[in-house]
Amino acid sequence: MNPLILLFLLGLITYFIVQRVASVTRSPVWLLWLVAMAPAIVSSGWVLAKGKPMPSQTILILSGVCLLVYWFLIQRNRIVPPPVNSAAAEGQEQPPAMTKEAVTIPSSPRPIDKAEETSLQNCFPWSIYYLQNVEYRPQAVICRGQLRSKPEVAYQTIQENVAEVFGDRFYLVFQEGANQKPFFVLVPNPRAQEGTADASVPAEKRRREIITRPFLAIGLFIATFFTTTLAWLDLGKKAVQLSSATLVTGLPYALTLMTILGIHELGHYLTARRYKIKATLPYFIPVIPIPLFPFGTFGAFIQIRSPIPHRRALFDVGIAGPIAGFAVALPLLLWGLAHSEVVRLPEKLEAFNFQALNPNFSLLLALLSKLTLGNALTTGYGLNLHPVAVASCLGIVVTAFNLMPVGQLDGGHIVHAMFGQRAGTAIGQIARLLLLALSFVQSHLLVWAILLFLMPATDEPALNDVTELDNRRDLWGILALGLLLIIILPMPSALGKLLNL
């Protein structure tokens, strides 16, 4: 395919990713996009000018420089959203003479008027949460004090009191500040002001109809089913004329891949519904197979359209997708490996060459291959994968990427729920650097490292972001992160020699 077409498609994908980051920085979107796309633009220009690929060392150096510039642009012009991440909201020292009236910003209206201040203070029973200070921001009210009960009891009690006084005007957010002292924030609920076009239709029902959009979900499903079926002609190296008969050969691959992706997103969706969180139906992303991305789909996703109530819900929604998808992918992968052929590996190995795949690039895949094929798979031999095994491998790879503990990925939700928002952000930053270092050993991970650096590192807080998880959920979270490691880490050479792989 023409490099300019590939560059256009990559630029489009990068733009949508950068748009997600633009809300946390004042740096222009076009500048962030240009820096993120610089390696691809320069390498494409090199190919067009010289007719050969740019040296890999030069691409790595250029990518590293661009990532540093990208990070610098975000951090230098970072927007600190009030109140949750502002200096005042984080519990940093304020001038002693500051009062409620002094912190009011005259140019913007306060969320509540003076007549409602007493009602707000009465929402905080002294035996539950001893209110000491109320600070006002244009779009929030920050309530500080001493926690005198269990976090879940305090949140439930004060939430009920606020709802009784103010109705649905506010979301009540409960967070832990930098000084480890929990504080409450009342944030205006934008949905409370929404009108209803037809008074005979309840607003809740009308919003649910807009959120679900079943016809869009079905249309994307059909389109993705076609593109994934078409993709097998390239993945399976089927150099044949396109016809209905040849398309049938791609059905095992398409059905397997879409089942794994669909079950993954369905796990998120059903868990969100269990907690009464508004979410869209699973949407598949079709893409015409191209040499740069020949798999026929960019995956699937759901959108959360209402706040997460607490960290337990955040954890359950985050982990439900990977666990459900992996539970389906594992038996399908074992069946596909059992029906794959053992072939001699070529001298020059290619990443994701499914006709001669070296299973040692993933510890999990190597162990499952040896378990399934036994002594037939030895050193110097690889796998000519069955279509079901190819789709299952891709499903496992999607599971691993989603489990990366960064930002709003499933893994980011998991570590946020386990350790809190601050610690989760720090873990995400470390994970991005470690993956970048690992990409120098496992070159196919470089794309992952770049994508993770383009994503925001901070996850959005839950409404009750203070109450911690129970031991059972912590154990499941550790197991999920362990699954990530055995998927992305290569087979250790010592273990490989022991197993004759």
Legacy VTK file of the C-alpha trace (Angstrom):
# vtk DataFile Version 3.0
C-alpha trace
ASCII
DATASET POLYDATA
POINTS 501 float
0.000 0.000 0.000
1.126 3.562 -0.678
3.129 4.921 2.331
1.111 8.149 2.175
-2.141 6.229 2.750
-0.577 4.391 5.686
0.660 7.712 7.066
-2.835 9.194 6.771
-4.422 6.283 8.654
-1.790 6.414 11.397
-2.246 10.183 11.666
-6.004 9.753 12.066
-5.569 7.209 14.869
-2.974 9.394 16.599
-5.253 12.433 16.402
-8.060 10.656 18.258
-5.611 9.567 20.971
-4.109 13.056 21.317
-7.584 14.574 21.594
-8.096 12.589 24.799
-4.957 14.187 26.254
-5.836 17.733 25.121
-8.242 18.225 28.022
-5.395 18.175 30.572
-3.026 20.643 28.873
-3.098 24.065 27.230
-0.680 22.983 24.514
-2.400 23.087 21.092
-3.744 19.781 19.814
-2.044 20.300 16.445
1.354 20.711 18.133
0.933 17.576 20.250
-0.195 15.673 17.155
2.781 16.923 15.120
5.286 15.869 17.776
3.617 12.448 18.162
3.600 11.913 14.396
7.134 13.222 13.757
8.833 9.764 13.705
6.269 8.385 11.241
6.409 11.501 9.027
10.215 11.558 8.920
10.562 7.805 8.304
7.907 7.941 5.539
9.726 10.842 3.902
12.971 8.863 4.132
11.358 5.896 2.351
9.890 8.090 -0.391
13.179 9.961 -0.911
15.679 7.086 -0.718
13.542 4.073 -1.501
14.672 2.162 1.593
13.654 2.102 5.282
15.281 4.432 7.800
17.839 2.697 10.089
16.170 1.290 13.203
18.646 3.055 15.526
17.718 6.419 14.036
13.997 5.690 14.441
14.501 4.721 18.102
16.481 7.892 18.866
13.930 10.083 17.068
11.047 8.373 18.861
12.725 8.888 22.239
13.324 12.590 21.581
9.723 13.096 20.415
8.349 11.310 23.486
10.363 13.636 25.748
9.137 16.710 23.861
5.549 15.392 23.983
5.790 14.857 27.760
7.365 18.308 28.231
4.554 20.037 26.298
1.903 18.341 28.416
3.583 18.990 31.770
4.609 22.590 31.040
1.109 23.692 30.101
-0.816 21.238 32.268
-4.296 22.347 33.333
-4.969 21.778 37.027
-8.717 21.134 37.170
-10.502 22.497 40.239
-11.126 21.259 42.749
-9.868 17.722 42.930
-6.347 18.224 41.632
-5.789 21.875 42.543
-3.323 22.926 45.221
-6.090 23.934 47.582
-8.052 20.759 47.031
-4.994 18.650 47.692
-4.655 19.989 51.190
-1.679 22.276 50.666
-1.187 25.086 53.131
-3.421 28.117 52.719
-2.910 31.630 54.144
-4.253 31.671 57.731
-6.494 34.702 57.177
-8.396 33.093 54.292
-12.131 32.820 54.938
-15.123 31.581 52.972
-15.729 35.052 51.609
-12.034 35.609 50.825
-11.714 32.540 48.620
-14.807 33.384 46.596
-13.975 34.350 43.039
-16.135 37.397 42.284
-16.016 36.987 38.526
-17.755 33.597 38.661
-20.921 32.605 40.524
-20.619 30.159 43.418
-22.378 26.803 43.094
-24.562 27.623 46.124
-25.827 30.922 47.522
-25.405 32.188 51.077
-28.875 31.055 52.075
-27.890 27.449 51.309
-24.628 27.476 53.271
-26.254 26.549 56.583
-28.173 23.706 54.923
-24.914 22.383 53.483
-23.166 22.450 56.867
-26.068 20.531 58.411
-25.424 17.718 55.935
-22.262 16.808 57.899
-23.094 15.206 61.283
-20.208 15.884 63.689
-20.093 12.227 64.763
-19.650 11.104 61.132
-17.471 13.803 59.587
-16.571 16.852 61.668
-16.739 19.739 59.172
-14.059 22.381 59.802
-13.819 24.415 56.611
-15.807 25.102 53.471
-14.037 26.488 50.404
-15.795 27.758 47.318
-14.713 27.476 43.722
-16.570 28.547 40.546
-17.512 24.947 39.806
-17.218 23.183 43.170
-17.595 23.360 46.924
-14.764 21.778 48.960
-15.640 20.557 52.448
-12.752 19.694 54.773
-12.778 18.196 58.222
-12.007 15.156 60.344
-13.298 11.694 59.441
-14.877 10.113 62.539
-16.397 6.954 61.059
-15.675 4.380 58.403
-15.277 5.973 54.937
-18.183 4.041 53.406
-20.492 5.061 56.298
-19.443 8.705 56.008
-19.950 8.816 52.261
-23.325 7.074 52.353
-24.645 9.295 55.155
-23.482 12.593 53.691
-24.545 11.629 50.176
-28.081 10.959 51.416
-28.130 14.259 53.313
-26.882 16.243 50.291
-29.427 14.547 48.025
-32.234 15.375 50.471
-31.268 19.067 50.545
-30.086 19.690 46.968
-31.713 16.873 44.986
-29.601 15.858 41.982
-27.886 19.257 41.597
-24.508 17.882 42.708
-22.254 14.869 42.465
-20.618 14.188 45.832
-16.944 13.239 45.446
-14.961 11.807 48.370
-11.187 11.900 47.886
-7.985 11.633 49.841
-5.746 14.707 49.812
-1.979 14.959 49.772
-1.997 15.096 53.587
-3.864 11.755 53.681
-6.977 13.499 55.038
-10.210 12.716 53.146
-12.294 15.644 51.913
-15.642 16.037 50.176
-16.328 17.963 46.981
-19.728 18.982 45.613
-19.518 19.185 41.823
-22.504 20.450 39.777
-24.299 17.679 37.928
-24.601 18.771 34.266
-27.439 16.304 33.664
-29.575 17.925 36.355
-30.129 20.928 34.059
-31.046 18.903 30.979
-34.510 19.545 29.664
-36.802 17.000 28.139
-37.934 17.666 24.582
-41.062 15.611 25.109
-42.604 15.970 28.569
-44.440 12.674 28.115
-41.124 10.768 27.879
-39.176 10.424 31.151
-35.723 12.005 30.920
-34.056 8.843 32.233
-35.618 6.696 29.514
-34.773 9.234 26.822
-31.106 9.364 27.908
-30.916 5.560 27.989
-32.191 5.375 24.420
-29.542 7.867 23.270
-26.763 6.047 25.130
-27.414 2.510 23.898
-27.801 3.106 20.121
-28.374 -0.554 19.177
-28.451 0.061 15.423
-24.992 1.650 15.520
-23.663 -1.293 17.547
-25.170 -3.829 15.118
-23.874 -1.929 12.070
-20.322 -1.803 13.427
-20.548 -5.495 14.345
-21.502 -6.457 10.774
-18.817 -4.224 9.250
-16.140 -5.650 11.567
-17.239 -9.199 10.838
-16.651 -8.518 7.140
-13.263 -6.815 7.604
-11.946 -9.549 9.940
-13.103 -12.251 7.518
-11.310 -10.381 4.730
-8.205 -9.983 6.893
-7.530 -13.712 6.996
-6.722 -13.721 3.285
-3.648 -11.642 4.135
-2.814 -13.163 7.524
-3.138 -16.657 6.124
-1.109 -15.695 3.031
-4.011 -16.685 0.781
-2.944 -15.130 -2.501
-6.224 -15.971 -4.228
-8.916 -14.071 -6.047
-11.529 -12.581 -3.742
-14.787 -14.566 -3.860
-17.439 -15.927 -1.550
-15.647 -19.274 -1.465
-12.326 -17.749 -0.364
-14.037 -15.520 2.189
-15.414 -18.633 3.913
-11.844 -19.608 4.842
-11.675 -16.519 7.034
-14.764 -17.390 9.097
-12.927 -19.371 11.852
-10.540 -16.448 12.387
-13.304 -13.813 12.323
-15.707 -15.712 14.583
-13.001 -16.502 17.145
-11.564 -12.980 17.294
-14.933 -11.254 17.498
-16.135 -13.699 20.164
-13.128 -12.921 22.366
-13.389 -9.159 21.859
-17.160 -9.211 22.288
-17.042 -11.229 25.523
-14.342 -8.871 26.833
-16.505 -5.789 26.297
-19.655 -7.591 27.399
-17.922 -8.272 30.721
-17.410 -4.521 31.158
-20.957 -3.708 30.046
-22.783 -6.205 32.263
-20.704 -5.271 35.313
-21.421 -1.589 34.701
-25.136 -2.348 34.475
-24.889 -4.295 37.733
-23.691 -1.128 39.464
-26.273 1.000 37.589
-23.518 2.825 35.717
-24.657 4.222 32.365
-22.631 2.669 29.536
-22.941 2.255 25.791
-23.297 -1.103 24.123
-20.026 -2.676 22.911
-18.882 -0.987 19.690
-16.508 -2.828 17.331
-14.009 -0.835 15.276
-13.722 -2.157 11.705
-10.680 -1.393 9.562
-9.873 -2.489 6.026
-6.802 -4.776 6.300
-3.561 -2.957 5.454
0.092 -4.085 5.698
0.629 -1.845 8.739
-2.384 -3.333 10.555
-3.687 -6.480 8.837
-5.989 -7.809 11.577
-9.277 -6.337 10.309
-10.233 -4.496 13.505
-8.844 -2.088 16.087
-10.811 -3.941 18.772
-13.993 -2.944 20.559
-14.959 -0.574 23.361
-17.748 0.723 25.565
-18.134 4.261 26.881
-18.977 4.995 30.509
-21.500 7.856 30.610
-21.961 8.350 34.372
-19.617 8.568 37.370
-18.205 5.414 38.965
-19.766 5.177 42.458
-16.783 3.746 44.369
-13.457 1.951 44.001
-15.039 -1.495 44.273
-17.186 -0.742 41.223
-14.152 0.728 39.425
-12.195 -2.467 40.104
-15.012 -4.826 39.130
-15.783 -3.001 35.877
-12.072 -2.790 35.015
-11.180 -6.424 35.668
-14.381 -8.004 34.316
-13.397 -7.478 30.655
-9.881 -9.014 30.730
-10.982 -11.944 32.893
-14.016 -12.706 30.706
-12.028 -12.345 27.476
-9.143 -14.482 28.754
-11.517 -17.177 30.039
-12.832 -17.552 26.478
-9.490 -17.100 24.696
-7.594 -19.719 26.733
-9.571 -22.864 25.724
-9.830 -21.614 22.132
-6.054 -21.081 22.050
-5.399 -24.589 23.399
-7.692 -26.064 20.725
-6.079 -23.959 18.010
-2.544 -24.944 19.092
-3.533 -28.616 19.078
-4.621 -28.202 15.428
-1.541 -26.198 14.377
1.503 -27.579 12.559
5.103 -27.658 13.784
7.462 -26.182 11.179
11.157 -25.318 11.080
11.832 -21.683 11.860
13.426 -19.543 9.124
16.820 -17.941 9.752
15.278 -14.458 9.739
12.370 -14.299 12.158
9.507 -11.863 11.539
7.174 -10.564 14.226
3.708 -12.119 13.992
4.574 -14.441 11.119
1.750 -16.866 11.808
3.095 -19.385 9.267
6.316 -19.780 11.267
5.786 -18.249 14.702
8.421 -18.567 17.407
6.334 -19.097 20.585
9.214 -17.994 22.831
8.318 -14.311 22.382
5.678 -14.856 25.117
6.203 -16.980 28.233
2.517 -17.923 28.343
2.346 -18.889 24.668
5.542 -20.941 24.932
4.274 -22.892 27.948
0.870 -23.535 26.368
2.475 -24.609 23.084
4.758 -27.057 24.859
1.871 -28.351 26.966
-0.267 -28.922 23.872
2.282 -30.214 21.352
4.767 -31.923 23.680
8.004 -33.272 22.190
6.907 -32.374 18.658
7.894 -28.769 19.440
11.631 -28.441 20.060
14.452 -25.933 19.621
14.593 -24.485 16.099
10.940 -25.217 15.387
7.924 -22.947 15.413
4.208 -22.994 14.682
2.109 -22.692 11.573
-0.964 -21.556 13.453
-4.524 -22.636 12.821
-6.877 -19.651 12.190
-8.483 -20.184 15.612
-5.028 -20.073 17.238
-4.150 -16.861 15.371
-7.320 -15.134 16.578
-6.825 -16.463 20.109
-3.232 -15.172 20.174
-4.474 -11.744 19.142
-7.148 -11.962 21.828
-4.451 -12.706 24.424
-2.413 -9.743 23.122
-5.460 -7.441 23.434
-5.953 -8.705 26.998
-2.318 -7.874 27.828
-2.521 -4.362 26.367
-5.703 -3.608 28.284
-4.096 -4.854 31.505
-1.275 -2.304 31.241
-1.602 -0.277 34.492
-1.823 3.094 32.777
-4.539 5.753 32.841
-7.967 4.659 31.674
-6.949 1.225 30.431
-8.395 -1.704 32.379
-5.101 -2.147 34.209
-5.112 1.552 35.094
-8.566 1.153 36.665
-7.339 -1.906 38.577
-4.252 -0.288 40.162
-6.236 2.893 40.881
-8.851 0.866 42.723
-6.215 -1.161 44.583
-3.800 1.591 45.621
-5.665 4.886 45.163
-5.529 7.522 42.436
-2.125 8.977 43.367
-0.336 5.648 43.691
-2.088 4.364 40.555
-0.749 7.325 38.563
2.788 6.711 39.851
2.544 3.010 38.952
1.374 3.988 35.463
4.377 6.272 34.945
6.779 3.521 36.039
5.016 0.948 33.842
5.410 3.184 30.769
9.142 3.555 31.360
9.630 -0.173 32.003
7.737 -1.084 28.841
9.853 1.360 26.850
12.988 -0.309 28.221
11.562 -3.770 27.448
10.821 -2.695 23.867
14.591 -2.584 23.197
14.577 -6.358 23.807
11.107 -7.125 22.426
10.921 -4.769 19.429
7.227 -5.481 18.793
6.428 -3.738 22.107
7.723 -0.374 20.860
4.322 0.515 19.370
2.723 -0.247 22.744
5.242 1.962 24.535
4.546 4.870 22.190
0.764 4.494 22.528
1.013 4.420 26.332
3.038 7.628 26.355
0.349 9.282 24.238
-2.344 8.388 26.778
-3.113 10.322 29.984
-1.458 8.656 32.974
-4.158 9.692 35.478
-7.447 7.867 35.835
-10.643 9.715 36.744
-11.633 9.419 40.431
-14.645 7.472 41.624
-17.272 9.326 43.618
-16.165 7.521 46.778
-12.458 7.302 46.058
-11.429 6.676 49.678
-12.955 3.330 50.702
-10.383 0.602 50.016
-10.909 -2.813 48.442
-11.313 -6.078 50.311
-8.618 -8.784 50.347
-10.393 -10.886 47.722
-10.327 -8.088 45.158
-6.700 -7.286 45.983
-5.799 -10.916 45.255
-7.636 -10.841 41.920
-5.827 -7.620 41.038
-2.416 -9.173 41.738
-3.335 -12.215 39.639
-4.429 -9.946 36.756
-1.104 -8.066 36.820
0.707 -11.413 36.997
-1.189 -12.515 33.878
0.051 -9.374 32.117
3.660 -10.232 32.958
3.567 -13.828 31.711
1.995 -12.653 28.442
4.439 -9.856 27.565
7.672 -11.309 29.002
9.647 -13.647 26.731
10.559 -17.207 27.650
13.677 -17.127 29.904
16.609 -18.822 28.193
17.249 -21.130 31.173
13.650 -22.354 31.191
13.747 -22.651 27.398
16.755 -24.964 27.572
15.089 -27.016 30.297
11.969 -27.481 28.139
13.999 -27.879 24.899
12.320 -24.856 23.309
LINES 1 502
501 0 1 2 3 4 5 6 7 8 9 10 11 12 13 14 15 16 17 18 19 20 21 22 23 24 25 26 27 28 29 30 31 32 33 34 35 36 37 38 39 40 41 42 43 44 45 46 47 48 49 50 51 52 53 54 55 56 57 58 59 60 61 62 63 64 65 66 67 68 69 70 71 72 73 74 75 76 77 78 79 80 81 82 83 84 85 86 87 88 89 90 91 92 93 94 95 96 97 98 99 100 101 102 103 104 105 106 107 108 109 110 111 112 113 114 115 116 117 118 119 120 121 122 123 124 125 126 127 128 129 130 131 132 133 134 135 136 137 138 139 140 141 142 143 144 145 146 147 148 149 150 151 152 153 154 155 156 157 158 159 160 161 162 163 164 165 166 167 168 169 170 171 172 173 174 175 176 177 178 179 180 181 182 183 184 185 186 187 188 189 190 191 192 193 194 195 196 197 198 199 200 201 202 203 204 205 206 207 208 209 210 211 212 213 214 215 216 217 218 219 220 221 222 223 224 225 226 227 228 229 230 231 232 233 234 235 236 237 238 239 240 241 242 243 244 245 246 247 248 249 250 251 252 253 254 255 256 257 258 259 260 261 262 263 264 265 266 267 268 269 270 271 272 273 274 275 276 277 278 279 280 281 282 283 284 285 286 287 288 289 290 291 292 293 294 295 296 297 298 299 300 301 302 303 304 305 306 307 308 309 310 311 312 313 314 315 316 317 318 319 320 321 322 323 324 325 326 327 328 329 330 331 332 333 334 335 336 337 338 339 340 341 342 343 344 345 346 347 348 349 350 351 352 353 354 355 356 357 358 359 360 361 362 363 364 365 366 367 368 369 370 371 372 373 374 375 376 377 378 379 380 381 382 383 384 385 386 387 388 389 390 391 392 393 394 395 396 397 398 399 400 401 402 403 404 405 406 407 408 409 410 411 412 413 414 415 416 417 418 419 420 421 422 423 424 425 426 427 428 429 430 431 432 433 434 435 436 437 438 439 440 441 442 443 444 445 446 447 448 449 450 451 452 453 454 455 456 457 458 459 460 461 462 463 464 465 466 467 468 469 470 471 472 473 474 475 476 477 478 479 480 481 482 483 484 485 486 487 488 489 490 491 492 493 494 495 496 497 498 499 500
